[in-house]
């Protein structure tokens, strides 16, 4: 964690890439679609498509000097070599430089940089093939990097004097041997992170010979002095255009062989770089074996972490999760503070574990409250290093019942807060390691009764992507239903409504284990939810092939929330008998939604007068549709004053579906005269007017 904290890439996979510009924003003038560019992306470059802001991420055009694969690994390798040897070590013509692992990516670049500078190159490499390659590149002598014998060999090759500059990433005894190989006034440039992050010491006796120790961390250079990185990269491009440098040899593997690519890196059997061609489709998922990701490495026990919405059920469980993973200082914020004994007991349990908990009554949609929360410069508190934005409110209604006020209520808690928290953090120079937005599955698959909530959470997802593209920490998690805490526990109607959509509740511990997996993924957007895709697919009808859910809706068997009642068999029934059975079924579903008995349902009363709000009406519509396997439109409930009239509206669809008998008398309209058609229409209009007037 110490090696990655404050860096540009963090836990992301992939440091640089080459590609072709697909499209540009309206304010981008330097690039046009079709340009070949090389770039670095904070969200990682191990992906087929990246979206970048040139103001914060290095993106430059590249001359046509080779294939994309040959160009892909140039940025970090050559910037590291030039920064280390030319800018920091100030390598001079005629000096001698020792380069370890000269056949690797940075090694290839460093040999070329040193030779172009006019220096004498002594190198090491780990195999006969690699040592031969280093000699081909221009190294004068090449020794075995896997043996400490290189120290005596370097001394012999320099008549006992040593080298002027050493570029090192070896650790332990090999690092000490490299230090011992320096001549007076020599410079040891360390590009490895292992010994530095482990805080291992070096023998200081050698430094009386006016030696220098210089650390070069290109990852941090990108994060902290991006323009220096870009300027160095532009200088490198000029050298390539002039023919001073050549591309690094690359082993190019298709995406389907990604596992082999990582195995090559682990075994260090390759020369130069390994490039993965992500233009190929059909690659399978890859599980990277190795050290297990642990949130404890991300959380700093000497720092504080803010949880907005921290007094709610899920907010309190999130606070406990932070404590479980190493956080010792928590700031919990909410508009009303601790609301009940259960919340008070949860806080007392945290404090009993030695966790410092600061309770803050604050509205995070309010500018002054947010500034007061985040500005701890004059307070006796640890620095704030993480924010988990859990706050949110519901104002559910069908889209036709939404108002500016219902949107404002939800957007204040979600969107205004999410914008103010990071902006004020930057204004106060807070160095956040963690910025997690609690989004919702409604933003992923939609929810007819929560248009405002879905829109607000979709904004959070976009905000996380925008921050990551700017090199800032961010993760938006689309949560599903959480069983025993949060909004689901507070409002059973919400739970029932989500179940009607096929959203299945998760236990809190399971959900929070998913949060760790989301952080591990390195993604800007992720989701933790359980969805009955078969049921959801039936509710949403036929999906186009382009839909991201098209391949999911057929998976698994539906676990419907509408009970065990089988679909009725209307075959053989006459219209009167069928419509009566249909009305009885509809009354059962009305009773279930309203928590009545079927006998209490007035068959001729309007759904409005029965006490159905828009969410209940939506749930009833889904239930009827699921049970009857016919389309039930929202406006059917407006037309039908109750179950009896709705049954009459739905009966022709039952017939069309082939499960009921058609009326005995079928009128062939094509055989009627114009006068007969006009008379029929007048009669139909009169019947409809009579029904609307209650006749």
C-alpha positions in Angstrom: 0.0 0.0 0.0 2.8 2.4 0.8 4.3 2.0 -2.6 1.0 2.8 -4.3 -0.4 5.5 -2.1 -0.4 8.9 -3.8 0.5 7.5 -7.2 -1.1 8.0 -10.6 -2.1 4.4 -11.4 -2.7 3.1 -7.9 -4.1 -0.4 -8.1 -5.0 -0.1 -11.8 -3.8 -2.5 -14.4 -1.8 -1.2 -17.3 0.4 1.9 -17.4 0.6 3.0 -21.0 -0.8 2.1 -24.3 -1.0 3.0 -28.0 -4.2 3.4 -29.9 -6.2 5.4 -32.5 -8.4 8.3 -31.5 -12.1 7.4 -32.0 -13.7 10.8 -31.2 -12.9 14.0 -29.5 -14.8 16.5 -27.3 -15.9 19.9 -28.6 -13.1 21.8 -26.9 -10.3 19.4 -28.0 -8.3 21.1 -30.8 -5.0 19.1 -30.8 -6.4 15.7 -31.8 -8.7 14.4 -34.5 -10.2 11.0 -35.1 -7.6 8.7 -36.7 -4.6 10.1 -34.9 -2.1 7.5 -33.5 -1.4 8.4 -29.9 0.3 7.0 -26.9 -1.1 7.7 -23.5 -1.3 6.9 -19.8 -4.6 6.5 -18.0 -5.2 6.6 -14.2 -8.0 4.0 -14.6 -5.5 1.6 -16.2 -4.8 1.0 -19.9 -5.5 -2.7 -19.9 -8.8 -2.2 -21.7 -9.9 -1.8 -25.3 -11.2 1.7 -24.9 -10.2 4.6 -22.6 -11.6 8.1 -22.2 -9.1 10.7 -21.2 -8.8 14.4 -20.4 -5.6 15.6 -22.1 -5.4 18.3 -19.4 -4.7 15.8 -16.7 -3.5 12.6 -18.5 -0.5 12.4 -20.9 -1.7 12.0 -24.4 0.5 12.8 -27.4 0.6 12.1 -31.1 3.3 9.6 -32.1 5.2 9.4 -35.4 4.8 6.4 -37.6 7.8 4.4 -36.4 6.3 1.0 -36.0 3.2 -1.0 -35.2 0.9 -0.1 -32.3 2.3 -3.0 -30.3 5.8 -1.6 -30.7 4.8 1.9 -29.7 2.5 0.7 -26.8 5.2 0.4 -24.2 7.4 3.4 -25.0 6.0 6.1 -22.7 6.8 4.9 -19.2 10.0 3.0 -20.2 11.7 5.9 -22.0 10.4 8.6 -19.6 11.8 6.6 -16.7 15.2 6.1 -18.5 15.5 9.8 -19.5 14.3 11.1 -16.2 16.7 8.9 -14.2 19.8 9.1 -16.3 19.6 12.6 -17.9 17.6 14.8 -15.5 18.4 13.3 -12.1 21.8 11.6 -12.5 23.0 14.2 -15.0 24.9 11.5 -16.9 27.8 13.1 -18.9 29.5 11.9 -22.1 32.4 9.6 -21.3 31.0 8.4 -18.0 30.4 4.8 -17.2 26.9 3.6 -16.3 25.8 0.3 -14.8 22.3 -0.8 -16.0 20.6 -3.8 -14.4 18.2 -6.0 -16.4 19.2 -4.4 -19.6 17.1 -6.7 -21.7 13.8 -5.6 -20.1 11.6 -2.7 -21.1 13.3 0.0 -19.1 16.6 -1.6 -19.7 16.2 -1.4 -23.5 15.4 2.3 -23.2 18.2 3.0 -20.7 20.9 1.4 -22.9 19.7 3.6 -25.8 19.6 6.8 -23.7 23.0 6.2 -22.2 24.6 5.3 -25.6 23.0 8.4 -27.2 24.5 10.4 -24.4 28.0 9.1 -25.2 28.4 7.0 -22.0 30.1 3.6 -21.6 27.5 1.0 -20.7 28.1 -2.0 -18.4 25.0 -4.1 -18.0 23.5 -7.2 -16.2 20.9 -9.6 -17.4 19.4 -12.8 -16.1 20.0 -15.4 -18.9 22.5 -16.0 -21.7 19.8 -14.9 -24.3 19.2 -11.7 -22.5 22.9 -11.0 -22.0 23.3 -11.5 -25.8 20.5 -9.1 -26.5 22.1 -6.4 -24.2 25.3 -6.7 -26.2 23.4 -6.2 -29.4 21.9 -3.1 -28.0 25.3 -1.5 -27.4 26.4 -2.6 -23.9 30.2 -3.1 -23.8 30.1 -5.7 -21.1 27.2 -7.8 -19.7 27.3 -9.8 -16.5 24.8 -12.1 -14.7 22.3 -10.1 -12.6 21.4 -13.2 -10.6 24.8 -13.4 -8.9 26.6 -10.9 -6.7 29.7 -11.6 -8.7 28.8 -8.6 -10.9 30.4 -6.4 -8.2 33.9 -7.8 -8.7 33.4 -8.0 -12.4 32.5 -4.3 -12.6 35.5 -3.3 -10.5 37.8 -5.3 -12.7 36.3 -3.8 -15.9 36.9 -0.3 -14.5 40.3 -0.9 -13.0 38.9 -0.8 -9.5 37.4 2.7 -9.9 33.7 1.7 -10.3 30.9 3.3 -12.3 29.7 6.9 -12.3 26.0 6.1 -12.4 24.0 2.9 -11.6 20.4 2.4 -12.5 19.0 0.0 -9.9 15.8 -1.8 -8.9 17.5 -4.9 -7.3 16.8 -5.2 -3.6 18.6 -6.4 -0.4 22.2 -7.6 -0.9 22.1 -6.8 -4.7 21.3 -3.2 -3.9 24.2 -3.0 -1.4 26.5 -4.5 -4.1 25.3 -1.9 -6.6 26.1 0.9 -4.1 29.6 -0.6 -3.6 30.1 -0.6 -7.4 30.0 3.2 -7.5 33.1 5.4 -8.1 33.7 8.5 -5.9 31.0 11.1 -6.7 28.8 8.3 -8.2 25.1 8.4 -8.3 22.8 5.5 -7.4 19.4 6.0 -9.1 16.8 3.7 -7.6 13.7 3.0 -9.7 12.5 0.0 -7.6 9.8 0.5 -4.9 10.4 -2.6 -2.7 13.2 -1.4 -0.4 11.8 2.1 -0.2 8.3 1.1 0.8 9.7 -1.4 3.3 12.0 1.3 4.7 15.1 -0.8 4.5 18.4 1.0 5.3 21.6 1.3 3.3 25.1 1.2 4.6 26.1 4.9 4.9 29.9 4.4 5.1 30.2 4.5 1.3 28.5 7.9 1.1 31.7 9.6 2.5 32.9 9.4 -1.1 30.4 12.0 -2.1 27.9 9.5 -3.4 24.3 10.4 -4.2 21.2 8.3 -3.7 18.3 9.4 -6.0 14.8 7.9 -6.1 12.8 8.1 -9.4 9.2 7.0 -9.1 7.5 7.6 -12.5 4.1 6.7 -11.1 4.4 9.5 -8.6 5.9 11.9 -11.2 2.7 11.4 -13.3 0.4 12.1 -10.3 2.3 15.1 -8.9 4.1 16.7 -11.9 2.2 15.6 -14.9 3.6 18.3 -17.1 7.2 17.2 -16.3 6.3 13.8 -17.5 4.7 15.2 -20.7 7.7 17.4 -21.4 10.1 14.4 -21.1 7.8 12.3 -23.3 7.8 15.1 -26.0 11.6 15.2 -25.8 11.7 11.4 -26.3 9.4 11.7 -29.3 11.8 14.1 -30.9 14.6 11.6 -30.4 12.6 9.0 -32.1 11.8 11.3 -35.0 15.5 12.0 -35.4 16.3 8.2 -35.4 18.3 8.4 -32.1 16.0 5.8 -30.4 14.3 2.6 -31.7 11.2 0.9 -30.5 11.5 -1.7 -27.8 10.9 -5.3 -29.1 7.5 -6.6 -28.0 6.0 -10.0 -27.7 2.5 -9.4 -29.0 -0.3 -11.7 -27.7 -4.0 -11.6 -28.5 -6.5 -10.9 -25.7 -7.4 -14.6 -25.7 -3.9 -15.4 -24.4 -3.8 -12.8 -21.6 -3.1 -15.5 -19.1 0.0 -16.5 -21.0 1.1 -12.9 -21.1 1.0 -12.6 -17.3 2.8 -15.9 -17.0 5.6 -14.6 -19.2 5.9 -11.6 -17.0 6.0 -13.7 -13.8 8.6 -16.1 -15.2 10.6 -13.3 -16.8 11.2 -15.3 -20.0 10.6 -12.5 -22.5 12.8 -9.8 -24.1 11.7 -6.2 -24.0 8.0 -5.7 -23.5 4.8 -7.8 -23.6 1.9 -6.2 -25.5 -1.7 -7.5 -25.4 -3.8 -6.8 -28.5 -7.2 -6.0 -27.1 -8.9 -5.5 -30.5 -9.6 -9.2 -30.6 -13.0 -10.2 -29.2 -13.9 -13.3 -27.2 -11.3 -13.3 -24.5 -12.2 -15.1 -21.4 -12.0 -13.7 -17.9 -8.7 -13.9 -16.0 -8.2 -14.5 -12.4 -4.8 -13.2 -11.3 -3.3 -15.4 -8.7 -1.0 -14.0 -6.1 -1.3 -11.9 -3.0 -4.9 -11.3 -2.0 -6.3 -7.8 -2.1 -6.9 -6.5 1.4 -8.7 -3.3 2.2 -6.5 -3.0 5.2 -3.7 -1.8 2.9 -5.9 1.0 1.6 -7.1 2.2 5.0 -4.8 4.2 7.1 -5.2 3.8 10.9 -3.8 7.3 11.3 -6.4 8.9 9.1 -10.1 9.7 9.4 -12.9 8.4 7.1 -16.2 10.2 6.6 -19.5 8.3 6.1 -22.4 10.5 5.0 -25.8 9.0 5.8 -23.8 7.5 8.6 -26.6 7.2 11.2 -28.8 5.0 8.9 -28.8 1.3 9.1 -26.5 0.7 6.1 -24.3 3.7 7.0 -23.7 2.3 10.5 -22.9 -1.1 9.1 -20.5 0.5 6.6 -18.8 2.3 9.5 -18.4 -1.0 11.3 -17.0 -2.5 8.0 -14.4 0.3 7.9 -13.4 -0.5 11.5 -13.1 -4.2 10.7 -10.6 -3.3 8.0 -8.3 -1.1 10.0 -9.9 2.3 10.2 -9.6 3.8 13.7 -11.1 7.3 13.2 -14.6 7.7 11.8 -16.7 10.8 11.1 -20.4 9.9 10.8 -22.7 12.6 9.3 -26.4 12.8 8.9 -29.2 15.5 8.9 -30.8 14.3 12.2 -28.0 12.6 14.1 -28.7 9.4 16.1 -32.4 8.6 15.7 -33.0 5.5 17.8 -31.5 3.2 20.5 -30.4 0.7 17.9 -28.1 3.3 16.2 -26.9 4.5 19.6 -25.9 0.9 20.5 -24.1 0.6 17.2 -22.0 3.7 18.0 -21.3 2.4 21.5 -20.1 -0.9 20.1 -17.7 0.9 17.8 -16.3 3.0 20.7 -16.0 -0.1 22.9 -13.5 -1.4 20.2 -11.4 1.7 20.6 -12.7 3.4 17.5 -12.9 7.2 17.7 -16.3 8.2 16.3 -17.2 11.8 15.7 -20.9 12.4 15.3 -21.7 15.3 13.0 -25.3 16.6 12.4 -24.9 18.0 8.9 -26.8 18.3 5.6 -24.3 17.3 3.0 -26.3 19.1 0.3 -25.5 22.3 2.1 -22.3 24.1 1.2 -21.6 25.4 4.7 -22.2 22.1 6.3 -19.9 20.3 3.9 -17.1 22.8 4.4 -17.5 22.5 8.2 -17.3 18.7 7.9 -14.2 18.6 5.7 -12.1 21.5 7.1 -10.2 20.0 10.0 -7.1 22.1 9.6 -7.6 23.8 13.0 -9.1 20.8 14.8 -7.4 18.2 16.8 -8.4 15.3 14.4 -6.5 13.1 12.1 -6.4 14.1 8.4 -9.4 13.0 6.3 -8.3 10.4 3.7 -11.6 8.9 2.6 -15.3 9.7 2.0 -18.1 7.1 1.6 -21.2 8.9 0.4 -24.1 6.8 1.6 -26.7 9.5 2.0 -29.9 9.3 0.1 -33.7 9.7 0.3 -36.6 8.3 -1.7 -39.6 10.1 -3.2 -41.1 7.3 -5.2 -43.9 7.8 -7.7 -44.7 6.8 -11.2 -43.3 9.1 -13.9 -46.6 10.8 -14.4 -46.7 11.7 -10.7 -43.2 13.0 -10.4 -42.8 16.7 -9.7 -39.9 19.2 -9.6 -40.1 18.8 -5.8 -39.8 15.0 -5.8 -36.7 15.3 -8.1 -35.2 18.1 -5.9 -35.6 16.0 -2.7 -33.7 13.1 -4.2 -31.1 15.1 -6.1 -30.2 17.3 -3.1 -29.3 14.2 -1.0 -27.5 12.4 -3.9 -26.2 14.8 -6.6 -25.6 18.1 -4.8 -23.8 16.3 -2.0 -21.7 14.3 -4.5 -20.6 17.4 -6.3 -19.8 19.4 -3.2 -17.8 16.8 -1.3 -15.0 16.3 -3.9 -14.9 20.0 -5.0 -14.5 21.3 -1.4 -12.0 18.4 -0.8 -9.8 19.8 -3.6 -10.2 23.4 -2.4 -8.9 22.3 1.1 -6.1 20.2 -0.5 -7.3 17.0 1.1 -5.4 14.0 -0.2 -8.2 11.4 -0.5 -7.3 7.8 -1.0 -10.9 6.6 -1.0 -14.0 8.2 -2.6 -16.9 5.8 -2.8 -20.4 6.8 -4.0 -23.3 4.6 -3.0 -25.4 4.3 -6.2 -28.3 1.9 -6.9 -29.3 -1.0 -9.2 -32.1 1.3 -10.3 -29.5 3.3 -12.3 -28.4 0.0 -14.0 -31.7 -1.7 -15.0 -34.2 1.1 -14.4 -37.2 1.3 -12.2 -40.5 2.8 -13.4 -41.5 4.0 -9.9 -38.1 5.6 -9.2 -37.3 7.7 -12.2 -35.8 10.5 -9.9 -33.8 8.0 -7.9 -32.5 6.2 -10.9 -31.5 9.5 -12.6 -29.7 10.7 -9.4 -27.7 7.5 -9.1 -26.8 7.4 -12.8 -25.3 10.8 -12.2 -23.1 9.3 -9.4 -21.9 6.6 -11.8 -20.9 9.2 -14.3 -19.2 11.3 -11.7 -17.0 8.4 -10.6 -16.0 7.8 -14.2 -15.2 11.5 -14.7 -13.0 11.6 -11.5 -11.1 8.5 -12.5 -10.4 9.9 -16.0 -8.9 13.0 -14.2 -6.6 10.7 -12.1 -8.6 11.0 -8.9 -9.9 8.2 -6.7 -13.5 7.2 -7.2 -15.8 4.2 -7.2 -19.6 4.2 -7.7 -21.3 1.0 -6.3 -24.8 0.2 -7.6 -26.4 -1.5 -4.6 -29.3 -3.7 -4.8 -31.8 -4.5 -2.0 -30.1 -4.9 1.4 -32.1 -7.2 3.6 -32.0 -6.1 7.2 -30.7 -2.5 7.0 -31.3 0.8 5.1 -34.3 1.9 3.1 -35.5 -1.7 2.7 -35.8 -2.2 6.5 -37.5 1.2 7.0 -40.1 0.8 4.3 -41.7 -2.6 3.6 -43.5 -1.2 0.6 -40.1 -0.4 -1.0 -39.0 -4.0 -0.3 -42.2 -5.4 -1.9 -41.9 -3.1 -4.9 -38.3 -4.1 -5.6 -39.2 -7.8 -5.2 -41.9 -7.3 -7.8 -39.1 -6.2 -10.2 -37.1 -9.3 -9.5 -34.5 -7.5 -7.3 -33.7 -10.0 -4.5 -32.4 -8.9 -1.1 -28.8 -9.5 0.0 -27.7 -9.9 3.5 -25.6 -6.9 4.7 -22.5 -8.9 5.3 -22.7 -10.4 1.8 -23.2 -6.9 0.3 -20.2 -5.4 2.1 -18.0 -8.3 1.1 -19.0 -7.2 -2.4 -17.7 -3.7 -1.7 -14.3 -5.2 -1.1 -14.5 -7.0 -4.4 -15.5 -3.7 -6.1 -12.5 -1.9 -4.6 -10.3 -4.8 -5.7 -11.5 -4.6 -9.3 -10.1 -1.1 -9.8 -13.2 -0.2 -11.7 -14.9 3.2 -11.6 -18.4 1.6 -11.6 -19.4 -1.7 -10.1 -22.6 -3.3 -8.8 -23.5 -5.5 -5.9 -27.0 -6.8 -6.4 -29.0 -10.0 -7.0 -31.5 -9.9 -9.8 -33.8 -12.6 -11.1 -32.9 -12.0 -14.8 -35.6 -14.4 -16.1 -38.3 -12.6 -14.2 -36.9 -9.1 -15.1 -36.7 -10.1 -18.8 -40.3 -11.2 -18.9 -41.4 -7.8 -17.4 -39.4 -5.9 -20.0 -40.4 -7.9 -23.0 -38.2 -8.8 -26.0 -34.8 -7.1 -25.7 -32.7 -6.1 -28.7 -29.5 -8.0 -29.3 -27.5 -4.8 -28.6 -28.9 -4.7 -25.0 -26.2 -5.4 -22.4 -28.8 -7.6 -20.7 -29.9 -9.7 -23.7 -27.6 -12.6 -22.7 -28.7 -12.6 -19.1 -32.5 -12.7 -19.2 -32.6 -16.3 -20.2 -30.3 -17.5 -17.4 -31.8 -19.3 -14.5 -35.3 -20.0 -13.4 -37.5 -17.2 -12.2 -38.0 -16.8 -8.5 -41.2 -14.8 -8.8 -42.4 -12.7 -5.9 -46.0 -13.1 -6.9 -46.8 -16.2 -5.1 -47.3 -19.8 -6.2 -50.6 -19.3 -8.0 -50.5 -21.1 -11.4 -51.6 -19.4 -14.6 -55.3 -20.0 -15.1 -56.5 -22.1 -18.0 -59.2 -20.1 -19.9 -59.4 -22.5 -22.7 -63.0 -23.6 -23.4 -64.6 -20.8 -21.4 -67.2 -18.6 -22.9 -66.6 -14.8 -22.6 -68.9 -14.3 -19.6 -67.4 -17.2 -17.7 -63.8 -16.2 -18.6 -64.2 -12.6 -17.7 -65.7 -13.5 -14.3 -62.7 -15.7 -13.5 -60.4 -13.0 -14.8 -62.0 -10.4 -12.6 -61.7 -12.7 -9.6 -58.0 -13.2 -10.3 -57.5 -9.4 -10.6 -59.3 -8.9 -7.3 -56.9 -11.4 -5.6 -53.9 -9.3 -6.9 -55.5 -6.1 -5.8 -56.1 -7.6 -2.4 -52.5 -8.8 -2.2 -51.1 -5.3 -3.0 -53.5 -3.5 -0.6 -53.1 -6.2 2.0 -56.8 -6.9 2.1 -58.9 -10.1 1.5 -60.4 -10.6 -1.9 -63.9 -10.2 -0.3 -63.0 -6.7 0.8 -62.3 -5.5 -2.8 -65.1 -3.6 -4.4 -65.2 -5.1 -7.9 -66.6 -2.0 -9.5 -64.7 0.6 -7.6 -61.9 2.5 -9.3 -58.3 1.6 -8.4 -57.8 5.1 -7.1 -60.7 4.9 -4.7 -59.4 1.5 -3.5 -56.4 3.3 -2.2 -53.8 2.4 -4.8 -51.0 4.9 -5.2 -48.8 4.9 -8.3 -46.2 2.5 -6.9 -49.0 0.0 -5.9 -50.6 0.4 -9.3 -47.2 -0.4 -10.9 -46.8 -3.5 -8.6 -50.3 -4.7 -9.4 -49.7 -4.3 -13.1 -46.5 -6.4 -12.9 -48.3 -9.0 -10.8 -51.2 -9.3 -13.2 -48.9 -9.4 -16.2 -46.8 -12.1 -14.6 -49.7 -14.3 -13.6 -51.8 -13.9 -16.7 -48.9 -13.8 -19.2 -50.6 -11.0 -21.2 -49.5 -7.4 -21.5 -51.2 -5.1 -19.0 -50.6 -1.4 -19.8 -50.6 1.4 -17.3 -53.4 3.2 -19.0 -55.6 0.1 -18.7 -56.0 1.0 -15.0 -57.1 4.5 -16.0 -59.7 3.1 -18.4 -60.9 0.4 -16.0 -62.8 1.6 -13.0 -62.1 -1.7 -11.2 -61.4 -5.4 -11.6 -64.6 -6.1 -13.5 -64.1 -3.5 -16.2 -60.3 -4.3 -16.4 -61.3 -8.0 -17.0 -63.4 -6.9 -20.0 -60.4 -4.9 -21.4 -58.0 -7.8 -21.0 -60.3 -10.6 -22.2 -59.6 -9.9 -26.0 -55.8 -10.2 -25.2 -56.4 -13.5 -23.5 -58.3 -14.7 -26.6 -55.5 -13.4 -28.9 -53.0 -15.4 -26.8 -54.9 -18.5 -27.6 -56.0 -19.4 -24.0 -59.7 -18.4 -24.2 -62.7 -18.8 -26.5 -63.6 -15.9 -28.7 -67.1 -14.4 -28.5 -69.5 -16.4 -30.6 -70.5 -13.3 -32.7 -67.6 -11.9 -34.7 -68.3 -8.9 -36.9 -66.5 -8.7 -40.2 -66.0 -5.0 -40.4 -64.8 -5.2 -44.0 -68.3 -6.5 -45.1 -70.2 -3.6 -43.5 -71.3 -0.5 -45.4 -70.1 3.0 -44.4 -73.5 3.7 -42.8 -73.2 0.5 -40.7 -69.7 1.4 -39.6 -70.8 4.9 -38.6 -73.7 3.5 -36.6 -71.4 1.1 -34.8 -68.9 3.8 -33.9 -71.7 6.0 -32.5 -73.0 3.2 -30.4 -69.4 2.5 -29.0 -68.9 6.2 -28.2 -72.3 6.3 -26.4 -71.4 3.2 -24.4 -68.1 4.7 -23.4 -69.7 8.0 -22.4 -72.3 6.1 -20.3 -69.5 4.2 -18.5 -67.5 7.4 -17.8 -70.7 9.0 -16.3 -71.3 6.0 -14.1 -74.5 5.0 -15.9 
